[in-house]
Amino acid sequence: MKRFWLVLLSLGLVMAFSASAFAVDVQFSGSYYAAGMYLDQTDLAKGGSSGNQSAAFYYQRLQVNMNFIVSPGLKLVTRIDALDRIWGGARGEAPGLDQSSYSIATRTDEQNIALNLMYVEYASPIGMFQVGYIHDNAWGLQNGFGQSDVNGHATGGIEYLLPVGPFYFGGIIYKESDNSYSAVNPTQTSNDVDWDRYILFALYNFKGGDVGILGGWDRNAAFKPLGLLVNVFYLQPKLTVKVGPVKVEAMFVYTWGSEAPESPYFAGLPPNVSMQDIMGDVDVNVNFGMFYFGGQFAYMSGAGSDPKNLKGGFTGGGLDWNPCLIMFNNDLTYWVGGINAPGGLNWSSTGTGTGVGMTNAWFFQVDGGVRPIPKLDIKAALAYAMADTNSPGYASDKSYGWELDVTGTYKITNNLSYMLGVGYWWAGDYYKGNTGDPSAAGYNPNVSIHDDYMVINKLTLTF
């Protein structure tokens, strides 16, 4: 009898300690890729500082989404990034790379394992709430323009979403940067020196597409001890519509604001500085089943010459938008780094590598493809880009150059695919630097540059 009661008590304890686990359902999804890349030149200058240095290596990335379903309408959403590294390559932080632009974790963390997303999602009777490290910069187009979400950009905040029929209304409060006195910041002596972001948005879904608008206000007081308070406002309307085989995506972003001295801190600092940035993208695709073609146009305003009127550079196309294999490809910048050019001009200074994506550019691209069998997709794209504004002393030619990309993707199974791609970049004269103004720094009228190309293959698993 004692043995019976002992076994019964043991089973009771097991049930008691397991009761909470039984109430939780865990959903997994994610992706893994392993890729090999060869980049012919890391310096556009003939006889440049790095000579004819190339880059060739294998690399990989794993992302795992885990949703802990506590009850209907209540869950904990998380995402892990792990073994994000070059096979057998050096580990550590990339010199000068601001990892906060790509992830809330450091590069070293992601080379092992990093938890990059975690928030509570509660679908209440009055709307849905998300609280924690939530998705940031996720308002954009399906082609990735305007977004920096897939690459791991998350920010602490609170989001509210209210569905009303085909309409969705919402608001978000982000804490982009907190500089309060704390155990890890004990030297802070100033108050109200945080960077906060406030967003309101509305979206309407209709048959064949959607239309929406987002408005935001960034209040950055991080430089308040120096006498500056930055207020930036922005409006971002977007549209997606599909009619028959034709699909059109469009987005426009207008940003304005000021960097103003604030009393009583102001003491001989520069006068008020106004800020303005304009960008947009239109992407058209026509799908006839086996054959498809399309094109897109994008614009990002460049910086002006007036020091009191900042134009361009502080918003961009986003880290998820990679329209080419070489030009403006944020994955290439992440794994290889920026490609050097004469006069210290790095092609990634046009936007990639700054954490906002492409800036200061006029971009044009046409593409087309064929699916000879359902599992095989062969695509070619031709792109041309040029600067909106040039730096003082640079040659009048603003051309970033032309790029031709050809890729083939074979779907091995429903969850496993293999891609092989080749990109050739006819680098433009913009990268020659200062060839036209002898009085400006870095003048070199005889500089010459060469073209660049890359080969990439990638095995991708989704689950």
N, C-alpha and C positions, 0 to 999 in steps of 0.2 A: 504494500500500500504506500509506503514512504517513497518507493521508487516511482510509483504512478504519480503521486503528487509532485515529486521533484521534476519529472518530465513535463507535467502539465504547467508547473510554474515557469520552467525554462521556456516553453512555447509561448507562454503569456508575455514574458519579458521580450522575447524576440518580436512578437507582434506589436508590443508597445513601442519599442525603439524603431520599428520599421513603419509605423503608421503614417508618419509625415512623408516618408519616401513613396509610399503607395499612392499618395495624393498628388504626386508630381509626375507629369508626362514630359519627356525630353524629346525635342525635335532637332535633328541635325541636318545641316546642308553646308555646302561650301565648294571650294575649288582648289585644285593643285595644278601647277604647271612646272615643267622642266624644259629649259630652252638652251640653245646654243647660238652665240652671236659672234660674227666677225665684222669689225669696223675697220676699213682700210687705213684711214687717217684720223689722228686725234689733233692735228694741227693743220689748218688750211694754208698757212704760209709755206711757200717753197723754201726749204732750208730753214724752217722755223725752229723755235727753241727745243721742241721735242723731236726734230728731225722727221723721219718718215715712220714714226711710231704708229703701230696698229694696236687694236684691242681684240682679243679672241678668248672666250671663256664660256663655260656652262653655268647656268644659274637657275634658281628655283624659288617658288613662293607657295605657301600654303595658307589658306584662309578657311576657318571652320566657324560656322554660325551655330550657336546653341540657344534654343529657346526653351526655357523651363516653364511649362504650362501648369500653373498652380490651381487654377479653376477657370471655368469659361469666362473670358473677358479679362483675365489677369495673368500676366506672364512676365518673366525676367528675360530680357534679350541681351545676348552677349556675342562677341566675336573674338576669335583668337587668330593671330598671325604668328606663324612658326617657321623656323629653318629658312628664313628669307636671306639667302646667301649665295655667293659664288662657290661652286664646288672646289674645295681645296684652297680657296682664296683667303686673303688676309681678312681678319675680323676687326671690328671697331667702328668708330664714327668717321664719316668722310670729312676731311678738313673743310671747314667753312660752310658745311651743309646744315641748314636749319631744319632739323628733323621735325619740328612742330608743324612745318608746312605739309608734311606727308602723313604724320601719325602722332598720336598722343604719347607713344612710346619712343624710345631712342632707337637708332639703327642697331646698336649692340643688342638691345632687348629682342628685336625682331629676328636677329640672326640666331637666337635661341627660341624663345617663346614670349609673346606679349599679348596681354589682354587689352584690346583697343576699343571696345564698345561694351557698355553695360548700362542698361536703364530698365526701369519698371514701366510697363505699358498696361494701362487700366482703361478698359472700355466701359465707362460709366453710363448711366441713363442720360446724362447731360453732355456727353461728348467723350472723346478719348484723350487721355493724358499720358505723356511720356516724361519721365523724370530721371535724370542721371547724365552720363556721358552719352549724348544722343548724336544722330547724324547731323553734320554741318555741311553747308555748301552743296545741298542736294537738289536745289531748284535749278533745273536746266532742261536741255533737250535730250531725246533718246540717243542721239549720237555722242553724248557726253559733254557738249558745249555748256559752259557755265558751271560745271560741277567739279567738285574735288572730294567726292564721297567714297568711291570705290577704293581709292588708294589709302583709306583709313582715316580720313579727316573727321574726327569727332570732337565735340566740345561739351563741357558741362552746361546743362540748361534744362528748361522746362518748356514743353510744347503742348499746345491744346488744339484739338481738331474737332470741328463740329460738322457732320454731314447733314445736309438738308436736301433730300431728293438728289438731283444730279449736281448740286452745289456742294462745295467743301470750303469752309471758312476756318482760319486758324491763326494762331499767334505763337511766337517763340521768344523766350528770353535766354540769351547766351551770356555766359561769363567767359569772355575770351581770354582775359588776363586779370589775375588778382594779385595785388601788391601790398596786401595788408600785413601788419606785424603778425608774425607767427613763429612757431618753433623752428621752421626752416628758413625764415626771413627775419631774423631778430634785429637787423640793422635798419629796418624801415622806420622812418620817423615822420613821414608825411601821411596825411589822411586823404581819402577820396582820390586815389591814383590808379584806379582800375580801368579796364577796357570792357565795356558792356555793349551788347548788341540787342536791339529790339526789332522784331519783325511781325508784320501782318500780311496775310495772303488770302486770296480767294481763287477757286478753280471751278470751272464748269465743264462737265463731261457731256458730250453729245455723241450721237452715232457717227463713228468715223473719226473722232478726235476729241480735243479739249482746248480750252482757252483759259488763261489765268493771268493774274498779276500779283507781284510781290513788292512790298515796300518796306524799307528798313532804315534804321537810324543807328549809327555807330557813335558812341561817346567814348573817346579815348583820352583819359586823364593821366596816362602813364608819364607824360612829360610836364605835368603840372608843376612839379618843383622847379622846372626851368622857366616857368611862366607861360606855357603853351597848353591850350585845350583844343583838341581836335574833334569837330563834329562833322560827320559825313552822312549824307542821305542818299538813297538810291531807289529807283523804280525799275522793275524788271517784268514787263509784259511778255508773254510767250503764247505760241499757237501751234497746234498740231492738227492737221486735217488730212483725211484720206478719201479720195474720190476715185473709184475704180482702181486702176493699176497705179495711180499717181498719189504719192504721199509727200506732203510739204511740212517742214518744221521751220519755225522762225522764232527768234528771240531778240529783244532789244534791251539794252541796259544803259540807263542814264544815271550818273553819279555826280553829286555836287556837295560842296561843303566848305569849311574854313578851318584854318589853323590860326587861332587868334590868341594874342596875349590876354591874360586874365588878371585883373587886379585882385589882391595887392602884390602879386608876384612880379608883374611886369616892371622891368628896370633896364631900359635900353636895349631890349631884344628886338628882332626884326619886326617890321609892321605887319599888319594883318595879311595873311596869305589865303587866297581863294583856291578852291580845288574843283576840277571838273574832269570827268572821264566819260567817254562814249564808246560802246561796242555793240556788236550785233552779229547774228549769223542766220543765213537762210540756206536750208538744205532740201534739195528736191530729189526724189527717187521715183523711178518708173519701173515696175516689175511686171514682166510678161512671162513669168514662170521660168523657162529655161534661160531666157536672156533678161538682163536688167541693165539699166544705166542711170546716171544722175549727175549731180554737180552741186557744189556749195560755194557760197561767198561769205567771207567773214571780215570784219573791220574792228580794229582796236586803235583808238586815238593815241598819238605819240605825245611826248612832252614838248611844251612850248619853250620859247627862249626867255619869257618874262618870269623873273624869280618870284614875283608876287602873285603869279597865276599858274598853279601847277596843273598841267594837262596830261592825263594818261599815265599808265604805269602802275597804279595801285589797285586796279581790277584787271581781270584777264579771262582768257578762255577756259581756265580751269585745268586741274591736273588729270581729269578723266578724259579729256578731249585730246586725242592723238591722231590728227588727220593724215600724217605721213609717217614713214618708217624712220626718217632722219630728222627733217625739219620739224620743229615744234613737237617733238615726241618726248614726253615727260618720263616714260620708262627708260629711254636711252640716256637721258640726263641722270636718272637715278642710278643706273647700273654702270655707265661708262663715265659720266660727268660731261661738262660742257666741252665743245670742240674749240680749241684755241684758234685765234686769228691775229693778224698783224696789229700792232699798236695796242696790244692787251685787250682787244675787243673779242669777247667770247660770244659765240652765237647764242648761248643760253641766256645772255643778257637781254635778248629780245623778249624774254618772258619766262621760258622754261628754266626751272631752277630757282625762281623767285618765290615759288609757292602759290602763284596765281595763274600760271600757264601763259599762253601767248599774249604778248602786248605789243603795241606800236607796230601794227601791221595791216596791210591789205592782203587778203588771201583769196586765191581762186583755185578751184579744183574741179576736174571732170573725171568721171570714173564709169566703168562698165564691167560686166562679167557674164559668164556663161556657166550653167550647171549641166554638163553633158550627161551626167547620171545624178540621181538624187543625192548621193553621198559626196560628190566632188563639186567644189566651188572654185572657179578660177577667176581672178579679178585683177584689173589693171587700173591705175589712177595716175593722172598727170596734174601736178600742182605748180603754181607760180605764186611767189610772195614778194612783197616789197615793204619797206619801212614807210610809215606815215610821215615821220619827221626824221631828220638827220642831226647828228651831233655837230656842234660848231667846229668848222675846219675840215669836216669830212668832204669827200668828193660828192658831186651832185647826184651821182648814181645811187639810188636807194634800193637797188635790187638785192633781195636775199637769194634769188636764184630760182631755178626750176628743179623739180624732182619727179622721177618716174618710179613708181612702185608696182611690182607684179607679185601677187601672192596666190598660192593654191592651198586650199584647206580640204582635207579628206576626213569624213566622219567615219571612224573605224567602228564605233558602236554608238548608241544613243547618248552615251556619257563620255566618250573618249574620242578626241579629234587630234589630227596632226596638221600643222601648218608649215609651209616652206615659203619664204619670201625673199625678194631681192629688191633693193632700193638704190637708185643712182641719183646723186645730187650734183647738179651743175651750179656750184656756189657762185653767188652774185658779187658784183664789185663793191657792194656795201662793206664787205669784210676786208677790203684793202685798207680801211682806216683813213687817215688823213693823207690824201694825195693831192689836195687842191689848195691848201692854205699854208704857205711857208711860215707865216707868223704864228701858227697854232702848234701846240705840242704834238709830238709824234709824226711830224711831216716826213713823208717818204714817197716821192713821186714815182719811184721805180719798183715799188713792191708788186709782187705777183702772187697769185694764189692758185691752188689746184682744186679739182673736183674731188668728191668723196663717194664711196659706195659701201654698202653693208649687205651681208647675207645672214638670215635668221631662220631658225627652225624651232618649232615649239610643239610640245605634247601637252595637251590640256585635258584634265579630268574634272568633271563636275558631278556632284552627288547631292 
